[in-house]
Amino acid sequence: MESGGHRSGRTGRPPRLSQEAILVAAQRILDTEGPERLSMRRLAREMSSTAMALYHHVQDKDELLLLLLDAHARRYPRPVLPGEPRARLLAAAQVLHDLLAECPWIVEVLSFDDFVSESSLWVVENIVDAAVGCGMTLEDAVYAYRVIWHYTTGELAIRAGRERVRARPERPEYREHALEFLDSVDFPRLNAVGRRWAGLTSRDDHRKGLEAVVAGLLEQKAEVVGVMTEAVQGCPCC
């Protein structure tokens, strides 16, 4: 149940409703109160309106967050990407991560497999085009983008969840120290890691993982090409 203690301090005539005004008010709530406080009812109070009136401009909270992300993507500076395909693939994938990382509240809609922010499509275009430049078919390039998308959004979602757990004052200590009490016979490696597990698993290794993902995708493509080449060379009709 939401608290009614917050007051915006504004008086007088309510602001005229528009999608732009709604996005400004929603961003203000995100910045001052956090994503957990943003709801259509809370937003309606912020705008001295009703939730029903907001639905004439925004379908629901999911669309609201996607519109906020699109607005963020429009403001995000477009870096000059490398010309070499593999370097451009890595750089564009890093931009995708960094763009989303600036909006931790977007985790709520990261699970949308069909997610597309119109203003960030240039990043997707560069990832797919760079993958084609690395020798992939267009279909395989789309697959490569999906693998990178899943890795990126998964990493961000886990990071956001970890931060929420750390922020809880009642967080139980066993989350960090349970591994040291594992049986060293049945779990020798995990027992050896012990208390270091929390530190090792909370390091920011995104770039290292991204390079491994891209290397794996390109190696997979090279193996397929090698098998196809051997098949052609071994064909009696060739």
C-alpha positions as a Python dict, from the first residue, in 0.01 Angstrom:
ca = {
    (1, 'M'): (0, 0, 0),
    (2, 'E'): (144, 336, -100),
    (3, 'S'): (206, 608, 152),
    (4, 'G'): (23, 932, 100),
    (5, 'G'): (279, 1134, 295),
    (6, 'H'): (462, 1272, -8),
    (7, 'R'): (363, 1614, -133),
    (8, 'S'): (506, 1771, -444),
    (9, 'G'): (466, 2122, -302),
    (10, 'R'): (298, 2250, -617),
    (11, 'T'): (-27, 2444, -593),
    (12, 'G'): (-260, 2607, -837),
    (13, 'R'): (-383, 2480, -1170),
    (14, 'P'): (-285, 2118, -1254),
    (15, 'P'): (-42, 2084, -1546),
    (16, 'R'): (-193, 2002, -1884),
    (17, 'L'): (-160, 1632, -1952),
    (18, 'S'): (61, 1524, -2240),
    (19, 'Q'): (294, 1235, -2295),
    (20, 'E'): (594, 1467, -2259),
    (21, 'A'): (468, 1608, -1927),
    (22, 'I'): (399, 1255, -1802),
    (23, 'L'): (755, 1144, -1886),
    (24, 'V'): (904, 1446, -1708),
    (25, 'A'): (699, 1374, -1395),
    (26, 'A'): (784, 1002, -1407),
    (27, 'Q'): (1155, 1078, -1438),
    (28, 'R'): (1130, 1313, -1141),
    (29, 'I'): (982, 1032, -929),
    (30, 'L'): (1254, 791, -1043),
    (31, 'D'): (1528, 1039, -956),
    (32, 'T'): (1393, 1146, -617),
    (33, 'E'): (1212, 838, -484),
    (34, 'G'): (1341, 540, -681),
    (35, 'P'): (1181, 292, -923),
    (36, 'E'): (995, 104, -649),
    (37, 'R'): (781, 412, -587),
    (38, 'L'): (682, 469, -948),
    (39, 'S'): (328, 357, -1027),
    (40, 'M'): (49, 499, -1235),
    (41, 'R'): (-135, 601, -916),
    (42, 'R'): (174, 770, -773),
    (43, 'L'): (234, 944, -1106),
    (44, 'A'): (-127, 1063, -1116),
    (45, 'R'): (-88, 1222, -772),
    (46, 'E'): (233, 1388, -881),
    (47, 'M'): (44, 1547, -1171),
    (48, 'S'): (-270, 1629, -970),
    (49, 'S'): (-465, 1404, -1202),
    (50, 'T'): (-609, 1052, -1209),
    (51, 'A'): (-460, 726, -1330),
    (52, 'M'): (-747, 689, -1574),
    (53, 'A'): (-655, 1022, -1736),
    (54, 'L'): (-293, 908, -1776),
    (55, 'Y'): (-402, 597, -1964),
    (56, 'H'): (-515, 820, -2251),
    (57, 'H'): (-148, 903, -2309),
    (58, 'V'): (42, 596, -2180),
    (59, 'Q'): (-93, 242, -2203),
    (60, 'D'): (62, 111, -1879),
    (61, 'K'): (374, 124, -1664),
    (62, 'D'): (569, -101, -1902),
    (63, 'E'): (511, 138, -2191),
    (64, 'L'): (597, 427, -1961),
    (65, 'L'): (936, 274, -1881),
    (66, 'L'): (1006, 198, -2245),
    (67, 'L'): (923, 557, -2338),
    (68, 'L'): (1158, 678, -2065),
    (69, 'L'): (1432, 452, -2199),
    (70, 'D'): (1372, 580, -2551),
    (71, 'A'): (1402, 938, -2426),
    (72, 'H'): (1728, 844, -2250),
    (73, 'A'): (1860, 680, -2568),
    (74, 'R'): (1790, 998, -2766),
    (75, 'R'): (2009, 1194, -2525),
    (76, 'Y'): (2285, 930, -2515),
    (77, 'P'): (2593, 1042, -2713),
    (78, 'R'): (2676, 831, -3016),
    (79, 'P'): (3045, 741, -3004),
    (80, 'V'): (3253, 693, -3316),
    (81, 'L'): (3277, 316, -3355),
    (82, 'P'): (3581, 134, -3497),
    (83, 'G'): (3577, 35, -3862),
    (84, 'E'): (3721, -314, -3812),
    (85, 'P'): (3420, -551, -3776),
    (86, 'R'): (3525, -743, -3464),
    (87, 'A'): (3630, -426, -3280),
    (88, 'R'): (3304, -258, -3386),
    (89, 'L'): (3101, -557, -3266),
    (90, 'L'): (3263, -534, -2923),
    (91, 'A'): (3231, -155, -2908),
    (92, 'A'): (2863, -153, -3009),
    (93, 'A'): (2784, -430, -2759),
    (94, 'Q'): (2957, -225, -2488),
    (95, 'V'): (2748, 79, -2581),
    (96, 'L'): (2433, -132, -2545),
    (97, 'H'): (2541, -232, -2194),
    (98, 'D'): (2643, 120, -2090),
    (99, 'L'): (2320, 274, -2221),
    (100, 'L'): (2107, 32, -2021),
    (101, 'A'): (2331, 48, -1714),
    (102, 'E'): (2248, 417, -1674),
    (103, 'C'): (1882, 321, -1625),
    (104, 'P'): (1878, 63, -1341),
    (105, 'W'): (1500, 99, -1323),
    (106, 'I'): (1466, -55, -1669),
    (107, 'V'): (1532, -402, -1523),
    (108, 'E'): (1155, -439, -1490),
    (109, 'V'): (1118, -457, -1869),
    (110, 'L'): (1451, -613, -1964),
    (111, 'S'): (1282, -951, -1987),
    (112, 'F'): (1080, -835, -2287),
    (113, 'D'): (1239, -1046, -2558),
    (114, 'D'): (1088, -821, -2825),
    (115, 'F'): (1213, -506, -2653),
    (116, 'V'): (1311, -234, -2896),
    (117, 'S'): (1384, 128, -2814),
    (118, 'E'): (1347, 319, -3139),
    (119, 'S'): (1621, 565, -3050),
    (120, 'S'): (1869, 285, -2973),
    (121, 'L'): (1818, 90, -3294),
    (122, 'W'): (2143, 236, -3426),
    (123, 'V'): (2323, 23, -3166),
    (124, 'V'): (2139, -291, -3281),
    (125, 'E'): (2213, -204, -3645),
    (126, 'N'): (2583, -174, -3571),
    (127, 'I'): (2595, -503, -3380),
    (128, 'V'): (2421, -691, -3661),
    (129, 'D'): (2620, -517, -3935),
    (130, 'A'): (2951, -579, -3759),
    (131, 'A'): (2861, -947, -3716),
    (132, 'V'): (2792, -967, -4091),
    (133, 'G'): (3127, -795, -4146),
    (134, 'C'): (3287, -1074, -3941),
    (135, 'G'): (3158, -1322, -4199),
    (136, 'M'): (2824, -1424, -4048),
    (137, 'T'): (2508, -1463, -4247),
    (138, 'L'): (2236, -1212, -4167),
    (139, 'E'): (2045, -1482, -3979),
    (140, 'D'): (2352, -1573, -3772),
    (141, 'A'): (2418, -1204, -3706),
    (142, 'V'): (2069, -1168, -3556),
    (143, 'Y'): (2141, -1477, -3345),
    (144, 'A'): (2467, -1314, -3230),
    (145, 'Y'): (2278, -999, -3130),
    (146, 'R'): (2029, -1207, -2929),
    (147, 'V'): (2311, -1386, -2745),
    (148, 'I'): (2473, -1052, -2663),
    (149, 'W'): (2134, -911, -2556),
    (150, 'H'): (2068, -1205, -2323),
    (151, 'Y'): (2416, -1179, -2169),
    (152, 'T'): (2386, -803, -2123),
    (153, 'T'): (2039, -795, -1974),
    (154, 'G'): (2109, -1095, -1754),
    (155, 'E'): (2422, -930, -1614),
    (156, 'L'): (2235, -607, -1545),
    (157, 'A'): (1941, -784, -1382),
    (158, 'I'): (2169, -983, -1151),
    (159, 'R'): (2362, -668, -1061),
    (160, 'A'): (2041, -483, -976),
    (161, 'G'): (1920, -774, -764),
    (162, 'R'): (2252, -788, -579),
    (163, 'E'): (2234, -417, -502),
    (164, 'R'): (1881, -453, -365),
    (165, 'V'): (1994, -735, -134),
    (166, 'R'): (2294, -537, -13),
    (167, 'A'): (2072, -240, 69),
    (168, 'R'): (1863, -442, 314),
    (169, 'P'): (1976, -380, 672),
    (170, 'E'): (1843, -720, 777),
    (171, 'R'): (2043, -906, 510),
    (172, 'P'): (2148, -1242, 663),
    (173, 'E'): (2521, -1301, 695),
    (174, 'Y'): (2501, -1655, 559),
    (175, 'R'): (2461, -1517, 207),
    (176, 'E'): (2832, -1433, 214),
    (177, 'H'): (2976, -1697, 444),
    (178, 'A'): (2780, -2018, 382),
    (179, 'L'): (3036, -2170, 143),
    (180, 'E'): (3311, -2196, 402),
    (181, 'F'): (3101, -2446, 598),
    (182, 'L'): (3053, -2684, 305),
    (183, 'D'): (3198, -3033, 339),
    (184, 'S'): (3552, -3020, 194),
    (185, 'V'): (3521, -3377, 67),
    (186, 'D'): (3201, -3333, -129),
    (187, 'F'): (3267, -2969, -231),
    (188, 'P'): (3648, -2922, -229),
    (189, 'R'): (3656, -2629, -473),
    (190, 'L'): (3367, -2433, -323),
    (191, 'N'): (3499, -2494, 27),
    (192, 'A'): (3839, -2357, -81),
    (193, 'V'): (3677, -2040, -213),
    (194, 'G'): (3482, -1991, 110),
    (195, 'R'): (3428, -1630, 209),
    (196, 'R'): (3598, -1505, -107),
    (197, 'W'): (3293, -1615, -312),
    (198, 'A'): (3099, -1292, -252),
    (199, 'G'): (3390, -1076, -362),
    (200, 'L'): (3472, -1288, -664),
    (201, 'T'): (3114, -1301, -789),
    (202, 'S'): (3046, -931, -736),
    (203, 'R'): (3339, -804, -944),
    (204, 'D'): (3255, -602, -1252),
    (205, 'D'): (3371, -854, -1512),
    (206, 'H'): (3120, -753, -1779),
    (207, 'R'): (3380, -655, -2039),
    (208, 'K'): (3578, -975, -1986),
    (209, 'G'): (3260, -1178, -2025),
    (210, 'L'): (3155, -981, -2333),
    (211, 'E'): (3488, -1051, -2501),
    (212, 'A'): (3443, -1420, -2423),
    (213, 'V'): (3090, -1417, -2569),
    (214, 'V'): (3203, -1249, -2890),
    (215, 'A'): (3504, -1480, -2920),
    (216, 'G'): (3275, -1779, -2878),
    (217, 'L'): (3032, -1654, -3142),
    (218, 'L'): (3310, -1598, -3393),
    (219, 'E'): (3470, -1933, -3314),
    (220, 'Q'): (3134, -2105, -3358),
    (221, 'K'): (3095, -1936, -3696),
    (222, 'A'): (3448, -2040, -3798),
    (223, 'E'): (3382, -2402, -3703),
    (224, 'V'): (3065, -2409, -3914),
    (225, 'V'): (3252, -2264, -4211),
    (226, 'G'): (3528, -2522, -4165),
    (227, 'V'): (3280, -2811, -4160),
    (228, 'M'): (3104, -2680, -4472),
    (229, 'T'): (3439, -2642, -4651),
    (230, 'E'): (3540, -2998, -4567),
    (231, 'A'): (3204, -3125, -4688),
    (232, 'V'): (3242, -2947, -5021),
    (233, 'Q'): (3600, -3068, -5067),
    (234, 'G'): (3496, -3423, -4990),
    (235, 'C'): (3201, -3422, -5228),
    (236, 'P'): (3264, -3667, -5521),
    (237, 'C'): (3109, -3425, -5767),
    (238, 'C'): (3358, -3148, -5685),
}
